[in-house]
Amino acid sequence: MLPFRKTNKVGGEVDAYCGRCRMELAHTILAMVDIRIARVRCNTCQTQHAMRKTAPGSASSTPTAPSPAPGRTPSLGPSRAKASSSKASSILQLLAEADASKARNYSPRESFAEGDFLNHPTFGLGLVQAVRGEKVDVAFRAFEKTLVHGKMPPPQEE
């Protein structure tokens, strides 16, 4: 009996490394060159990127991006610079253990406190990390977002 051979095609799914999520996750295949997968979209954060089977810098990976010019350090965007790997893993663990039924639905009118769980209609389950006036920093599974909260509706005219 011949072993089952998986064939990939555009629209199919494949596990690949996502640089934004910083983990290997399910991706949708967007483009192929011959039998090689060229471009994918992360099913978690919806970013599109070249196919990467493993994390950049690991022993079996090949470089996909040019190295920075000598004397320059590559800049991580503000969203990537916020979370360290240990902080990210602890947040993922808290989100995995959280009871989604007890999370409050997100609304700009609702007020949240640090440590509250909220359920955002687009981003899903999140944990409030910090409160700054009318803004809260919320950690979701793949990224961190700043959201508004405690906004009162405008007064009704009679």
N, C-alpha and C positions, 0 to 999 in steps of 0.2 A: 504494500500500500504506500503510495506517495504521500509525503507530508503536505499538509495544507499550506499553500503559499498565498500570503496576503497581497492583494494588489491595491495600490493607492490610486485614487482618481480625484479630480477637482470636485469639491463639495463633500468629500469624505473627511473622516477625522483621523488625527494622528497625535501622539504625544510628542511635545516639543518643549524646549526651554523658552520661557518668556522673560525677557530682560526687565520688563516693567514689574511683573509679579515676582520676579526673581525665584522662580521654581518651575519644575517641569509639570506642564498641565496639558489638558486636551485642547487641540487647535483644529480649526477647519482649514482644509487645503484650498488655497486660492489660485495657485498657478503651479504648473509643472513644466519641466524641460525634459523631454524624452520620458524616462522613467524616474527622474529625480524630482523631488518636491522642491520648488523654488521659493514660494511665498505662502505664508500662513496667517491666520487671524486667531488670536487668543480667545477662547470661549468665555473666559472670566472677565478680562478687562477690555476686550474688543480692539486691542491694538493690532496693527498689521506689521509684519516684519519678515525678514528672510528666515528660511527654515534653519533652526539651530537644534540639533539633537541633544547637545549637552551644554552646560554652563560655560561661558567664555572664561578662558584661563584654566580650565580643567585639563588633565593630561591628554584626553582623547579628542579635544576640540581643536578646530582650526580657526585662525583669526578671521573675522568677518568684517571688521572695521579697521580703517587705517589708524596707525598710532599717531598720537598728537605730535605737533611740532616740537623740536627740542626746546627745553626751557619753559614749556607751557604744561600746565596740569589740566587734565580734562575736567570740565565742569559738570557736576551732577545737578540736575534741575532741582528747584526747591522742594518738589514733592519727593524726590528720591533722597535728598540729603536729610530729610526729617527723621526717617526711621532707621535705626540700626538693626542688624540681623537678630540680635537677642531680643530687642524690644518687639520686633515684628513677629518672632516666633511665639512670644508670650501672648501677644494680642490674638494671634491665630488660635492659640489654645483656649483663651478666654471666649472667643467667638464660637468655637466648636462646642464648648461646654455650656454656653448660654442657652436659656430656655426662650426660644423665639416667641412663644405665646405670651411671655411676660414683658416683651419689649414694647415700648410705646410707639405708635405710628408718628413719623416725623411730620411736622407742620411748622412753618416759620412762626406761627402764633404761639406754639407750645414753648415752655421754658424747660431747659434741661440742666442737670448738674453733672459734675465730673463723676464718672463711673456708671452713669446711666446707659442702658442699652436702648437703641432706637431702631425702628424698621423704616428704612427709606424706600419709597416706591421704585426708584431706579437702581440705587446702589446696594440695597439689601440690608442685612443686619450690621449694625455698627456700634462701637463703644465710644462714648464721649471721653476724650482725653484731657481737654482743657476748656475752660470757660473764660472768654474775654469780652465782657460787656454783652453786646448783642450778637456775638459770634461764638461758635463752639467748634473745636477741632475734633473731628470724628474719625476714628480708625475703622476702615472697612477691611474686608478680607485681602484685597489686592492693593489698596492705596489709602491715603489719608486725605480728607477733604475738610475745608472750612465752610460751615453752614451758618446761616442766620437763625436766631431763635428769640423768643420773647417779643416779637413784633406785635404791637397792638393794632387792630384794624382802625382805619380812619373814623372819626366821629360821624355818626349818622345825622344828616340834616333833616330837620322836621318841616 
